[in-house]
Amino acid sequence: MLKQNWRLISRLERIGDNVIIIAAFFAAYYGRDSLIFWNEILDLSLPFAGEILAPIKDYVLVLLVGLIGYAIILNLMGAYGSMRLSSVWRLFRISFMSGCGVFLILAAALYLLKLDISRSFLGLFIVLSSCGLTLERYLVFKFLRYWRRKGRNFRNVIVCGIGEQAVRIARELTSRPELGIHIRAFGDLRATDAHQAGAIHQFRLDLRGVVQVGRVLVGAETIAKALEDYAIDEVIFTDVVEVMPQVEEMVLACAEQGVRTTIAADLFSIGLVKSGISYFGGMPLIHFQTPPGDSWELAVKRMIDIAVAAVALVVLSPLFLILAVGVKTTPGEILFRQTRVGLNGRLFQMLKFRSMCVGAEAALQQLKERNEMQGPAFKMKDDPRITPFGRFMRRFSLDELPQLWNVLIGDMSLVGPRPPIPGEVGLYERRSRRRLSMRPGLTCTWQVSGRNEIKDFESWVKLDLHYIDNWSLMGDLVLLLRTIPAVLLGTGAR
């Protein structure tokens, strides 16, 4: 794999991080006594001079939480992904932000467990950990740059392909010098034809100003000869769909000379689709899926959904009671249950506080011609079916609060595309159905971008698909924070 050396460095760095955190723990515990000693000698008047530390075994929880907290936060901040860091400031920022996050986690854990831990010890532990992690990354970064500058630990590769995938991988390798990969040449396995010269010329134009395109080797024999002439360590095959027989021939040629080969799994060059590889028995399987795909971050998202929904249902229970009384000022049930379409087309019963009069769904057909939304969704200003109290609830999205139960049981998420009704989905174009590839949510980009001020269904879909394609935990947090003022001010709501 192209990142095999970097993965080794990343694993060693994780081990080093744990060693540093453990060392910082003991240094903070025993070093604090040294600070008190110097306080007495120099009369520094430190505020914690009178504190007495408990036995070290009482602080083991701090160490465990610190190890787990740093591992999670450093990973989320990309500390193990790349050493292409531009400055010492960025190195310090990663460690400092991680330290702040761990401190908050520790403070919350100690408060919930009612543990009395020395604040000076906690502060010293976080400071020493952050400084140690910063220094470690700085030294590794400098060492790798020095090692590369000396011409050590480089690998020579041939990128065999001149299509879109070759352009993408060449740009990526050029932008990541820490991988230590030199592109010695590009190759084209297609037979010579009238279009080949034009294709090579276009390839050079695509990489102009980014990658210095040297010789483009044409034909399997020429590429096989280059394995000897250029001291090649690896051949990367891209854009292989049209040249599979030639690729098989080249793989055998490389194997005979002990040269490693890699084939781009993104066989079809579809930007929308991400590919991955797994093994069933001894057979490699290539998977194609749209973002965000399966990842541990989705599991974290689900855990956050459960925790926040459970707490919110308890904390907001008095408000639920008040709203229920308001809903009963008009005839009908308190809760309105409606069939909605969830993840990948699953049907579920979405809950809302009833905001319309009895028989509202039956009256919908008479209002279809007054639909203000272009497309399958129905939106209407001054809908006559809405009750006075329902209009108040809708203004501040209070009618949506029972959906926290849907979030808790897994039908919905805190953040995600709003769940459509089955009738709307039946009118979707094929590309619009990708809205269903992620668990629906209480809020999403649409809610913080004007909501009902958006008249075009296609614009709504584009917002949802942009969210899905660029999904991240941090993005969800930003949307939740943006939702708060949008709801309190009733922005775009009806």
C-alpha positions in Angstrom: 0.0 0.0 0.0 1.1 3.6 -0.7 0.8 4.5 3.0 2.4 1.4 4.5 5.4 3.3 5.9 3.1 6.1 7.1 0.8 3.6 8.9 3.9 2.2 10.7 4.8 5.8 11.8 1.2 6.4 12.8 1.1 3.3 15.0 4.5 4.2 16.6 3.2 7.7 17.2 0.1 6.3 19.0 2.3 4.2 21.2 4.5 7.2 21.8 1.5 9.3 22.8 0.4 6.8 25.4 3.9 6.7 26.8 4.0 10.5 27.0 0.6 10.7 28.7 1.6 8.0 31.3 4.9 9.9 31.9 3.0 13.2 32.3 0.7 11.5 34.8 3.5 10.4 37.1 5.5 13.7 36.5 2.4 15.7 37.5 1.9 13.6 40.6 5.4 13.6 41.9 6.5 16.9 40.2 3.8 18.8 42.1 5.7 18.2 45.4 8.7 19.8 43.8 6.7 22.9 43.0 5.6 23.1 46.6 9.2 22.7 47.7 10.3 25.6 45.4 7.3 27.6 46.6 8.7 27.4 50.2 12.2 28.2 49.1 11.4 31.1 46.8 8.2 32.2 48.6 6.1 32.2 45.3 2.8 32.1 47.1 1.3 29.4 44.9 -2.5 29.0 45.5 -2.3 25.2 45.8 0.7 25.2 48.2 -1.5 23.8 51.1 -3.1 21.0 49.1 -2.2 17.4 50.1 -2.4 14.8 47.4 -4.2 11.5 48.0 -2.4 8.2 47.3 -1.5 7.7 43.6 -3.9 4.8 43.3 -6.8 7.2 43.8 -5.8 9.0 40.6 -5.8 6.0 38.3 -9.2 7.0 36.9 -7.6 10.3 35.7 -5.0 8.3 33.8 -7.5 6.0 32.2 -9.8 8.8 31.1 -6.8 10.8 29.9 -5.6 7.9 27.7 -9.0 7.2 26.2 -9.9 10.9 25.8 -6.6 11.9 24.1 -6.9 8.8 21.8 -10.4 9.8 20.6 -9.8 13.6 20.3 -6.4 13.3 18.6 -7.9 10.9 16.1 -10.8 13.3 15.4 -8.4 16.2 14.9 -6.5 14.2 12.3 -3.3 14.0 14.4 -2.6 10.5 13.0 -3.5 11.2 9.4 -0.6 13.2 8.0 2.6 14.9 9.0 2.3 17.6 6.4 2.0 20.3 9.1 3.0 23.8 8.1 4.1 25.2 11.4 4.9 24.6 15.1 1.8 26.6 15.9 -0.4 24.1 14.1 1.3 21.3 16.0 0.7 23.1 19.3 -2.9 23.9 18.4 -3.7 20.2 17.9 -2.2 19.3 21.3 -3.7 22.3 23.0 -7.2 21.7 21.7 -6.9 18.0 22.6 -5.8 19.0 26.1 -8.8 21.3 26.5 -11.1 18.5 25.4 -9.6 16.0 27.8 -9.7 18.5 30.7 -13.5 19.0 30.1 -14.1 15.3 29.9 -12.1 14.8 33.2 -14.0 17.7 34.9 -17.3 16.2 33.9 -16.4 12.7 35.0 -15.1 13.9 38.4 -18.2 16.0 38.9 -20.6 13.1 38.1 -18.7 10.7 40.2 -18.3 13.2 43.1 -14.5 12.6 43.3 -12.3 15.2 45.0 -9.1 15.4 42.8 -6.5 18.1 43.2 -7.1 20.8 40.6 -3.4 21.7 40.5 -2.6 18.0 39.6 -5.1 18.0 36.8 -3.8 21.3 35.4 -0.2 20.1 35.6 -1.1 16.8 34.0 -2.9 18.5 31.0 0.0 21.0 30.5 2.7 18.4 30.6 0.7 16.1 28.3 0.1 18.8 25.8 3.7 20.0 25.8 5.0 16.4 25.5 2.6 15.6 22.5 3.6 18.9 20.8 7.3 18.2 21.2 6.9 14.6 20.0 5.2 15.6 16.8 7.7 18.4 16.2 10.6 16.0 16.5 9.0 13.4 14.3 8.1 16.0 11.7 11.7 17.4 11.6 13.2 13.9 11.5 11.1 12.8 8.5 11.9 16.0 6.6 15.6 15.6 7.4 15.5 12.0 6.3 13.8 12.8 3.0 16.2 15.7 2.4 19.1 13.3 2.7 17.6 11.1 0.0 16.7 8.3 2.3 13.6 6.1 2.4 12.1 7.1 -1.0 10.2 4.8 -3.2 10.1 5.0 -7.0 6.7 4.4 -8.7 5.2 4.3 -12.1 1.6 5.5 -12.4 0.2 3.3 -15.2 -2.7 5.3 -16.6 -3.3 8.7 -18.1 -7.0 9.2 -17.3 -8.9 11.0 -14.5 -7.7 8.5 -11.8 -4.1 9.0 -12.8 -4.5 12.8 -12.5 -6.1 12.5 -9.1 -3.5 10.1 -7.7 -0.6 12.2 -9.1 -2.0 15.3 -7.5 -2.4 13.5 -4.2 1.2 12.1 -4.2 2.7 15.4 -5.1 0.8 17.2 -2.3 2.0 14.7 0.3 5.8 14.6 0.2 5.9 13.0 3.7 4.9 9.7 1.9 8.3 9.7 0.3 7.1 8.6 -3.2 8.7 9.7 -6.4 6.7 9.3 -9.6 9.4 8.3 -12.1 7.1 8.0 -15.1 3.6 7.5 -16.3 2.4 4.6 -18.5 -0.3 4.0 -21.1 -1.2 0.4 -21.7 -3.5 1.1 -24.6 -2.5 0.1 -28.1 -1.2 3.0 -30.3 -4.0 4.7 -32.2 -4.9 8.0 -33.7 -6.4 9.3 -30.3 -3.4 8.4 -28.1 -1.3 11.5 -28.9 -4.2 13.7 -28.1 -5.0 11.8 -24.9 -1.4 12.2 -23.7 -1.4 15.9 -24.5 -4.6 16.4 -22.5 -3.1 14.5 -19.6 -0.1 16.8 -19.6 -2.4 19.8 -19.6 -4.5 18.4 -16.7 -1.3 18.2 -14.5 0.4 21.4 -15.7 1.5 23.5 -12.8 0.9 20.7 -10.3 3.0 17.7 -11.4 6.0 17.7 -13.6 5.0 15.0 -16.2 8.1 13.4 -17.5 8.2 10.5 -20.0 4.9 8.8 -20.7 5.7 5.1 -21.5 3.5 3.6 -24.2 2.8 -0.2 -24.2 3.4 -3.1 -21.8 6.8 -3.9 -23.2 8.1 -0.4 -22.7 6.8 -0.2 -19.1 8.3 -3.6 -18.3 11.7 -2.5 -19.5 11.4 0.7 -17.4 11.1 -1.5 -14.2 14.8 -2.3 -14.7 16.0 1.2 -15.9 14.3 3.3 -13.3 14.7 1.0 -10.2 11.0 0.9 -9.7 9.6 -0.2 -6.3 5.9 -0.2 -7.2 3.5 0.2 -10.2 0.1 1.8 -9.6 -2.5 0.9 -12.1 -5.3 3.4 -12.7 -8.1 3.7 -15.3 -8.0 -0.1 -15.8 -11.5 -0.8 -17.1 -10.5 -0.7 -20.8 -7.2 -2.4 -20.4 -7.8 -5.3 -18.0 -5.9 -7.9 -20.2 -2.9 -5.6 -20.4 -3.0 -5.0 -16.6 -3.0 -8.8 -16.0 0.1 -9.1 -18.2 1.8 -6.3 -16.4 1.0 -7.6 -13.0 2.7 -10.9 -13.9 5.7 -9.0 -15.3 6.0 -7.1 -12.1 5.7 -10.2 -10.0 8.5 -11.9 -11.9 10.8 -9.0 -11.0 9.6 -8.7 -7.4 8.0 -5.3 -8.0 4.9 -4.5 -5.9 1.7 -3.6 -7.8 -1.4 -1.7 -6.7 -4.7 -1.4 -8.6 -7.0 1.6 -8.0 -10.2 0.2 -6.5 -12.2 3.2 -7.8 -12.7 1.3 -11.1 -15.4 3.5 -12.6 -14.1 7.0 -11.7 -17.5 8.1 -10.4 -16.9 11.0 -8.0 -20.2 10.4 -6.3 -19.2 6.8 -5.3 -16.5 5.8 -2.8 -15.0 2.4 -3.0 -13.5 0.1 -0.3 -12.0 -3.4 -0.1 -12.8 -6.3 2.3 -12.0 -10.0 2.3 -14.4 -12.9 2.3 -12.3 -16.0 2.9 -9.3 -15.4 0.7 -11.2 -13.4 -1.9 -10.9 -9.6 -2.1 -14.2 -7.8 -2.6 -14.5 -4.3 -3.8 -17.5 -2.2 -2.4 -19.0 0.9 -3.9 -21.1 3.2 -1.8 -22.1 6.8 -1.5 -20.9 9.0 1.3 -20.8 8.9 4.3 -20.6 5.1 4.2 -19.9 2.9 7.2 -17.4 4.3 9.7 -16.8 4.5 13.4 -17.8 8.1 13.3 -21.4 7.1 12.4 -21.4 4.9 15.5 -20.3 7.9 17.6 -23.0 9.9 15.9 -25.6 7.3 17.0 -24.3 7.3 20.6 -24.5 11.1 20.7 -28.1 10.9 19.4 -29.1 8.4 22.2 -27.4 10.4 25.0 -28.7 13.8 23.9 -32.3 12.6 23.2 -32.5 10.7 26.5 -31.4 13.8 28.5 -33.6 16.2 26.5 -36.7 14.0 27.0 -36.2 14.2 30.7 -35.2 17.8 31.0 -38.0 19.0 28.6 -40.7 16.9 30.2 -42.3 19.9 32.0 -42.5 21.7 28.6 -44.0 18.7 27.0 -46.8 18.8 29.6 -47.5 22.5 28.9 -47.6 21.9 25.2 -49.9 19.0 25.6 -52.4 21.2 27.5 -52.2 23.8 24.8 -52.8 21.2 22.0 -56.0 20.0 23.9 -57.5 23.4 23.5 -58.8 22.1 20.2 -60.5 18.8 19.5 -58.2 15.9 18.6 -55.3 13.8 19.9 -52.3 15.3 21.5 -49.8 13.5 19.4 -49.9 13.3 15.6 -48.5 10.1 14.1 -47.5 10.1 10.5 -45.8 7.5 8.3 -42.5 8.8 7.1 -39.6 7.3 5.0 -36.4 6.8 6.9 -33.0 5.3 6.2 -32.8 3.6 2.8 -36.6 3.6 2.4 -37.6 2.2 5.8 -41.0 3.3 7.0 -41.6 4.5 10.6 -44.2 6.5 12.6 -42.9 10.0 13.2 -44.3 11.8 16.2 -45.4 15.5 16.4 -47.6 17.6 18.7 -50.8 18.0 16.7 -50.8 21.4 15.1 -53.7 21.0 12.7 -57.4 20.4 13.0 -59.0 17.0 12.8 -59.2 15.7 9.2 -56.2 17.8 8.0 -54.8 15.0 5.8 -58.1 14.5 4.0 -58.3 18.2 3.2 -54.8 18.2 1.7 -56.1 17.3 -1.8 -58.2 20.4 -2.0 -55.1 22.5 -1.2 -52.7 20.9 -3.7 -53.1 23.6 -6.3 -52.0 26.2 -3.7 -48.7 24.4 -3.1 -45.8 27.0 -3.0 -43.0 24.4 -3.3 -41.9 23.4 -6.8 -41.7 19.6 -6.7 -43.2 16.8 -4.7 -43.1 18.4 -1.3 -46.1 20.5 -0.1 -45.6 23.9 1.6 -48.2 26.6 1.9 -48.3 29.9 3.7 -51.3 30.5 6.0 -52.4 26.9 5.7 -56.1 27.0 7.0 -55.7 23.6 8.6 -53.3 24.9 11.3 -54.8 25.7 14.7 -53.9 28.9 16.5 -51.8 27.1 19.1 -50.3 24.9 16.3 -49.2 28.1 14.5 -47.4 29.2 17.7 -45.7 25.8 18.1 -44.6 25.8 14.4 -43.2 29.3 14.7 -40.6 27.9 17.2 -40.6 24.3 16.0 -42.0 23.1 19.3 -44.3 20.7 17.5 -41.2 18.7 16.5 -40.0 18.0 20.0 -41.7 14.5 20.3 -39.4 13.4 17.5 -36.7 13.1 20.2 -38.4 9.8 20.9 -37.8 8.8 17.3 -34.2 9.8 17.7 -33.9 7.7 20.9 -35.2 4.5 19.3 -33.2 4.9 16.1 -35.8 6.0 13.5 -34.1 9.4 13.3 -31.0 11.4 14.2 -30.5 14.8 15.7 -29.0 16.0 12.4 -30.0 14.7 8.9 -32.3 15.3 6.0 -35.9 15.8 7.0 -38.0 12.6 6.6 -40.4 12.7 3.6 -43.8 11.1 3.4 -44.2 8.0 1.1 -46.2 9.9 -1.4 -43.4 12.4 -2.0 -40.8 9.7 -2.3 -42.9 8.1 -5.1 -42.5 11.3 -7.1 -38.7 11.5 -6.6 -36.3 11.4 -9.5 -33.7 8.7 -9.1 -30.9 11.1 -8.0 -33.2 12.6 -5.3 -33.6 9.2 -3.5 -30.0 9.6 -2.3 -31.5 11.8 0.4 -32.6 8.5 2.0 -29.1 7.2 2.3 -28.6 8.8 5.7 -30.8 8.6 8.8 -33.3 11.5 8.7 -32.9 14.2 11.3 -34.5 16.8 13.4 -32.5 19.5 11.7 -30.2 19.9 8.7 -28.9 22.5 6.3 -32.4 23.3 5.1 -33.6 24.3 8.6 -30.8 26.9 9.0 -30.9 28.2 5.4 -34.3 29.8 5.4 -36.5 26.7 5.7 -39.9 27.7 4.1 -38.3 30.6 2.2 -36.8 28.0 -0.1 -39.4 27.5 -2.8 -37.6 25.0 -5.1 -37.5 21.3 -4.1 -34.3 20.8 -6.2 -32.5 23.4 -4.1 -33.7 21.6 -0.9 -32.4 18.3 -2.3 -29.0 19.9 -3.2 -28.6 21.2 0.4 -29.3 17.7 1.7 -26.9 16.0 -0.7 -24.2 18.5 0.0 -24.7 17.6 3.7 -24.4 13.9 3.0 -21.4 14.2 0.7 -19.5 16.4 3.2 -20.7 14.8 6.4 -18.6 15.0 9.6 -19.2 15.0 13.3 -17.9 18.6 13.5 -20.3 19.6 10.7 -23.2 18.1 12.8 -22.2 20.2 15.8 -22.1 23.3 13.7 -25.6 22.7 12.3 -26.9 22.1 15.8 -25.4 25.3 17.0 -26.9 27.2 14.0 -30.3 25.6 14.6 -30.6 27.2 18.1 -30.9 30.8 16.9 -32.9 29.8 13.8 -35.5 28.1 16.1 -35.5 30.9 18.8 -36.0 33.6 16.1 -38.4 31.5 14.1 -36.3 32.1 11.0 -38.3 31.0 7.9 -40.8 29.0 9.9 -44.6 28.9 9.4 
